[in-house]
Structures are given as structure tokens and as C-alpha cells.
Amino acid sequence: MSGQNIVTPNAEGLVASINATKTRGLPPVHLWNPPFCGDLDMRIARDGTWFYEGTPIGRPGLVKMFSSILKREDGKYFLVTPVEKVGIIVDDAPFVAIDFDVTGTGENQVLTFTTQVDDMAKAGPDLPIRVERDPETGEPSPYVLIRSDLEALIDRKSFYRLVDLGVHHDGWFGVWSGGQFFGIIPSAELD
């Protein structure tokens, strides 16, 4: 034996590690690079529901805690603490933007999105909005960057509200936020 402790990742251990490192605001996960301890049977569904061992996590506070230690590296998602890093599955985006507020108008408009775990993000050059379209159906999937390579899928009702705010600019139909124009669809493709 190497004398090294073998760690079997589990949700309870992560909770204990998070509680031991409580800080104001989000933990500095970008500074943490612990060894990979394996994959955890945890999944975030496209609708933002978190599952542990196949069962939805019904405690919003626990989901919020886990979401605060989420990190993305090389297209993979991990929960990290100062001492361990475990892989999880994310079906689409780790967050869902369930609402947004609008201040200002035109190029001075600012859209502030709120996620299902109460994260807030002011869309702009550093937190862009993007829209992917299904190549077969044309169905849009809109996203906003929330933090450090972690996006939120913008829910349907919020996307409809975005479309209501849309304007045409340089051949695109889209929205302004934080001095940046975000194209939703080429103007020529609108009915």
C-alpha cells in the first residue's frame, strides 16, 4: 500500500467538505484543483432537476449548495472542494434561467437573468446570450452564460419574453443587453 487514503466519493462527504469551507458568496472553485476521486451518481436533467442515485434531490438548499461547487473542465462537469473532485453528468446546461428583469431601453438595455438556484447574471460581453438551433427541426435552444463556463438554458416563457423585446440590427433579429447585441435568428429567416 502507498499509505494514501482511498476516497469513495459520496454526496454526504461533499456536503461535509462544503460546510467546512463556508465563505461569503460562491466558493473559489476556480482556485481549487484537487485530485479526481471518481464519478458520483449525480445528474442534472435538462429541466434543471438534480438527481442523486436516480432520485430527484428534493431539498432546494442542498441543490443550491451543490451548484455552488460546480466546475466545468474540458467539456466535463465536476463538483469540487479543496480536497476532492468528482464527476457528474449534465444532460444539457447545468442551470435553467427561469426569469429575467429588464432595465433601460435600446442599446442601454440590461437583462438580468435568475436561475433555478437563485444565481443572477447580467447578460453582456462577459456573460453572453447564445441560441443554438436544432439542424433538423429549427427549434431554438437559448442559453446565457452564468459564470466560469457554466451556462443556463433559458426557459420557454423567458425566451418568449426575450423575443417580445427583440429588434433588428445588422441583418439579425435579437436583443440588446449590457451594450452588446445578441442575435437570435437572421432577420431574413423570420416569417
CORJOZI-V675913 format. One record per helix or strand. SS is the DSSP state (H for helix, E for strand). FROM is the first residue (numbers start at 1). LEN is the number of residues. If there is no record, write none. Layout:
ss-><SS;SS>
from-><FROM;FROM>
len-><LEN;LEN>
This chain:
ss-><H;H;E;E;E;H;E;E;E;E;H;E;E;E;E;E;H;E;E;E;H>
from-><11;29;36;50;55;60;70;76;85;95;106;110;120;129;140;150;156;167;172;180;187>
len-><10;3;9;3;2;8;4;5;6;9;3;6;3;5;8;5;10;3;6;7;3>
